[in-house]
Amino acid sequence: MAVKSSIHIKPCNISSSEAHNLRTPEYMRNIGESKIYLIPQLVADNEYWINPRLGDYDLQTHYDNIKQMVKAKTGRAMQEKERERKTKSGKIIKVAGCSPIREGVLLIKPDTTLEDVRRFGEECQQRWGITPLQIFLHKDEGHWLGGEPAPDDKESFQICGRWFKPNYHAHIVFDWMDHDTGKSRKLNDDDMMQMQTLASEILSMERGQSKTETGKEHLERNDFIIKKQRAELERIEAERQHKEHQIDLAEQELKQVKSEIRTDKLKSVATDAATALASGVSSLFGSGKMKSLERKNEDLRDEIAIRDETIEQLQSDIKQMEVEHQKQIQEVKQSYDAEHRKQSEYIDKILRYFPYVEKLMPMIKYLSEKMGFNDNLIKALCTFKEIPVKGKLYSTMFNQSFSADGAVCSLKEDKEGRFDLKINGVSHHSWFRRKKDEFMEALGLPTSRRSQNRGMKL
């Protein structure tokens, strides 16, 4: 059976995504002894790629940087939580919080390569502006089968004597923000259908149906496993009922045989004939058909008893998995809440004792992204000292670099509380304009000063 393409995108759980995707030692310890969906022996087959743009930062740090970017671009804090809003008609509607980092789960084939999924991510970036931050190929997940696989199942294989059905998939973590505007990318249902088509083309897979076509909702990993286990229970229960029906038929056949024996005995009048008939019946039924039926019944009863034990074990496994799943959710939530409170308190202290930090952020971003200053130079400038620079400085106003040998840079706060880059004591805009005039004068071309003078003549 051909594997159909499928991709499901949801807000990324920053606190647990990397631990799950990277299979960290702590995460592997928390899997427990049941190993319901993850096989440690297969972890080495997994692959991953990290966007160089992310560098050594983790997703939480990148998320925090996005919050600062949104504040600098829009002047407003990023709305992280769901909120209610009243429409003009007075109706209360819920508005979802911003999800700047989202994670897609993509079905793949056993021979899908990391480079294939990277090409898919690059094409998504070109078409919709969503930037892949991390890609993980998982080939160690799946579920155990209750018996041998179906004849058309070519993927399942045995591990330690048990049949395992793998679930080959990839996780793609996207930056969903437009960093020029500070707003989230907007993708509609048509875009998502195109994305699924793109996945089928790049990964050479048969296109699956979208949820808009099927009306089905995507199942999360644990819910999917539980559904598989319950389907296996239903299959076993159907087999058990079939076996019970076979036993009923066998018992009816046994009663019929015994009835025929009694009828034949009543019809026998002659002693010799009765003795001969009894001997014949004993030969035919005592050690033949009757014993075979009784033995068959006993085998069926043993098989049903084994099935009943398997059902009880599966029900126990499902219940235990649900309990562990809820426990993990609660632990992750508590950990996230504690970390969030800690970070909030830390940020509050920074803003309380260093109120100028927030005002510096737009200038730091400008120096880094527009003027190309390195981290060491920016750190030195943030001490509010005068820092000598060498080489050239780039002006976004004139799209040109100018020699800055001997120039001294510093950050100064203006009357409105905004920080500006000063070069040799003047605003960098004025310094660049003066450098541009000097360049134009050297070429014998009109400068801004000459233009201003001509404009004042009467």
N, C-alpha and C positions, 0 to 999 in steps of 0.2 A: 504494500500500500504506500503510495507516494506521500511524503511529508508536505503538508501545505504551509505556506508562509503565514505568519501571524505576528503582530507586534502590539503590545499593550503598554501605554505610557501613563504614569501616575506621578504625583509629587514624591520626590526622593526623601526617604527617611534618613536624614543626615546622621543620626546617632547610631544607626545599625547597618547602613548600606555597605560601608567599606569592610566592616568586620565579616559580614556574610560573604561578600564578593571575593575578598582576599583569603578567606578561610584562616583567620588569625588563630593562634593556639588557644586563646581564651574561648573563641567561638566554637572551636572543635571540641573543647572540654564540655561545653554546655549542651552539645548535641545529645549526650547521654549514651547509655548502652544499647538503646533500641535500634539506632541507626535506621530509622524508618525511611528516610528519603535521601540520605547522603552516605556514600560508600567511601571511607577513608582511603582504601586501596587505590581509588581512581582519582584522588585529588591531584596527583602529579600530572594528569592529562590536561588539566585546566591551563588556560593562557590568559594574559591580560596586557593592556596597553594604557599608559597614562599620558595625557596631553602634556607636552613640554611646557605649555603655557601655565599649567597648574604648578609645575616645579615641585618643590618639597612641601607645598601646602597641602593640608587635608581639606575635605569638603566643607567642614565647619568654618575654617579660615576663609575659604573662597566665598562661602555664604555671607560671612561678616563683611567681606570686601564689597560684595554686591550691595549690601544695605547702605554702606557709606557712599557708593557710587550713585544709588537712587536718590539719596538725600542731597548730594552735590548737584545732580542733574535737574531734579524736580523741585528741590527746596522743601520736600515733605518726606517724613519717615515712611519707609516701606510698610504697607499694611500686611502683616503676617497672619493675623487671625481672621476667622470668619466673623462677619459683622452683619447687622440688620440695617436696612435702609427703607425709608418710606417713599413711595412713588407719588406722582402728582395726584393720582386718584385716591391716595390715602392707604393703598395696600402696602403691607410690610413684606419685603422680600429679603432673602439672605444673599449676601455677596461673599463669595469665597475669598480667602486670603491669597496673597501673591505666592506663587510657587516658582521661585527663580531657578531652582535646580530640580530637574525631573529625571526619572529613570524609566527606560523602556526595556521590556523583556521581549526578546526576539527569538522565535523558534528557528533552529538551524538543523542541518544534516550532520551525520557523523563525520563527513569529510570537509565540512565548512572550515575555512581557515580564518585566522585573525585578520589577515589582510583583506579578505572578502568583507568582513563586518566593518573594517576601517573605511573601505571604499563606500559602503552604504552610509556611514556617518558623515564622510566628507561631502557626499551628494546632498544629504539632508541640510548640511550647513550652507551649501551654495544655493539651494532652493528656498529654504525657509529661515536661514539665519540662526539656527539653533546649533550651538557649538558642542561637539563631543568632548567631554572631559576625561572620561574613563570608559574602557571597554573590557568586559570579562567574558570569556568562553567557559561555560560550565559543562563538563562531561561526566560528572560524578553524582548527579542527582537522578531520581526516578522512584520506582516503587516495586516492592516484591510481588510476584505472582503467586496465587494459591496453588498452582500446578504448572503443567507444561504450557508454553505459549500456543496461540492459535497457529494453524498451518501457514497463514500468510504473514505472520510476524517474523520479519527478518532482522530485527534489531535486538531482541531480548537475548540474554546470554546467562550462563550459570556462574555463580560465585559461591564457593564452598558448598556445592550441592543444591543451592536454591536458585530459582529462575528470577532474574532481575530485568525489569523493563526500564531502559534509560530514558531520561527526559533531556535531550540535548537542546541547550538554549544559550543565549547571550544576553548580558546586561549592558545597556548603553546609558551612561549618565550624561545628561545634556545641561549646558548653561542656556536657559530659556530667555535670557534678557537681551534687549537691544542696548548696548553700552553707549551708544551715541545719544539716545533720548532718555535712558533710565527707565524705560517701560518694558513690560513683558511682551514677548512675541504672541501674536494671535493666530492660531491655526484652527480652521473650521473642520466639519466632518468631511468635506471634499478633500482637504489637505491630508487628513489622516488616511483616507482611502487611497490617495495617490502614494502615500508613504508605504502602505502595504503592497501596492503594485510594484513600487521601486524595490522593496525587499525581495519579492518573488523574482524580479528580473536579475538583480545583482547576485543573488544566492542560488539562482537556477532551481527554483522551487515552484511547485504548483501554487497558484494564488488561492488563499483561503477566503472564506466569506467574512465580511466585516460584521460587527455587532448590529449595525444599522440594517443589514440585510437579514440576519438571523434572529435578531431580537434578543440574543443571549448576552448576558453580562460575563466579563472575564472573571475567572476564579483565581484568587491568590494561591500561592504555592501550597500552604497547609490545607486550605479548603479543597484544592484539587486532589491532594493525597487522600483526604477523608472521603471524597466522592469516589475515588478509585477503590478504596477499601470497602465502602458500602456496596459498590457494584459487585465486588468479589463476593461479599456476603450474600447478595441476592442470587448470584450464580450458584453458590454452594447450596443455598436453600432450595432452589429449583431442582438441583440434582438430588437433594435429600427427598423431596416430595416424589420425584420420579422413582427413586429406589423404593419408597414406601408403597407406591402404586404397584411396582413389580412384586413386592412381598404379598400384597393383597391378592394379586392374580395367582401367585404361586400357591397361597393358602387355599384359594377357591379350587385350584386344580387338584390339590392334595385331598380336599374334602370329596371332590368328585371321584377320585380314585378309590378312597375308602368306601364311598357309597356303592361303587361298582363291585367292590369286594364283597360287601354284605349282601348285595342282590344275588351275586353268583352263588354265595353259600346257601341262601334260602332256596334257590332253584335246585340245588343238589340234593337228591333224595337217596340215591344209592350210596351205601357206605364206601364202597370202593371208589365210586365216582367222586364222592366228597373228598376222600383222602387224596385222590389224584389231583383234584382241582385245588385243594389247599396247597399241595406240593408245588403245583404249577404257579399259583399266585405268589407263593413264597419266593419262588425262583424269579418270577417276573417283577414283582413289586418290592418284596422284602429287601433284596440286595440290589435291585435295579432301579426302576424309575422312582419308587417312593423314597428310597434313601438318597437318591440324587436330588430330589426336590427338597427334602429336609436339609441336606447339606447346603444347597443353594440358598435356602432361607436363612440358615445360620450365617453364611458369608455376607449376605445382604445386611443382616442386623449388625454384624461387626463393622461393616463399612459405614453404616448410618451412625453408629456410636462414635467412630473416628471423626466423621463430618461434624457431629454435634460438638465434639471437643474443639475442632478447628474454628467453628463459629464462635464459641465462647471465648477462645483466645483472641480472635480478631476483634470481637466486641470490646474485650478488655484493652487491647492495644489502641483502638480508636478512642476509648474513654480516657486512657492515660495520655494519649497524644493531645487531645483537646485540653486536658488539665495543664499539661506542660506548655502548650501554646498560649493559653491565657496567662500562665505564670510568667512566660517570657515577655509577653506584651506589657504586663504590669511592671516587670523589672525595668524594661526599656523606658517606659513612661516615667517611672520614678527617677531613673538615672538622668533622663533628659530634663525633667523638671528641676532636679537638683543642680545640674550643670547650667541650666538656663538662669536659675536664681543666682548662682555664683558669678556668672558672666555679667549679669545685670548689675549686681553689686559692685563688681570690678569696674565696669564702665561708669557707673554713677560716681564712684570715687575719683576716677580720672577727670570727669567733667567738673566735679566739685572743686578739686584742688588745682586742676590745670584747665581753666575755662577756655583758654585760647586754642586748645587742641582741636576742637571741632571747627573753629574758624580757619585753622591751618590746612584742613583736609583738601579743600578745593585747590589751594595753591600747590600743595604737594602733588596732587594728581596732574596739575598743569605742568609742573616742572618735570615730572617723570614721563608723561605721555606726549606732551607737545614740544618740550625743549630738549628732551633726551638726557636730563641730568641723572647720574647714577645714584645709588642708595647712599654711598658714603658722603657725596657732596650735599645731598638733601639733608642727611642727618646733621652735618656740620652747620648748614644754614638754619636749621631748626633750633640751634643754640642761640640764635639772634646775634651772632658775631659776624664781623666782616671777613669774608673768605676770598682770598685771591684766586683767580681762575686763569687757565691757559687754554690755548687752542681756539676754537670757534664756537660761537653761540648761534643757535638757529632761531629765526623769527618767523612765526606763523603768519604775521601780518604781511610780510614781504616775500615769504616763501624763499628765504635766502639766508645763508650763514655768513656771519661777520667775525673778523678776527677780534679776540678778546684778551690777547696777551697783555698782562699788566692790569687788567680790570679787576675791580673789587665788587663782589656781590654780597647782598644782605637782604633780610626780610624785615620789613617795617610795617607797622599797623597804622592805617590812616584814621581820620577823624570818625569815619563811619564804622570803624571796628573791623575792616577788611585788611588782609595782609597783601602786600605788593612786593614784587621783586625789584630791588634797587640795584642799579649798576653804576658804580662811581658816584653814588649819592643821588641819582635821578631815577625816575621810573623807567623800567626796562623798555616801555613803549617809546618814551622820549629818546632813550639811548639808541635804540634801533633806528628811529627816524633820523637821528643825527648821523649815524653810520651810513644810512642809505643816501643822505644828501652828499656826504663826502665821496661816496662811490660814484654818484651821478656827476658831481663836479669834476672828478678825475677823468670822466669820459667826455666832459664838455657838454653835458646834457642839462636841461632845466631841472631844478630841485624844488622841493616843496617851499623852501624859503623864498626863492625867486618868484614862484607863483603867487605867494602871499603878498610880496612887495608890489608886483604888477597889479594886483587886485586893489591896492590902496591908492594908486595914482588917480588924479582927477583929470 
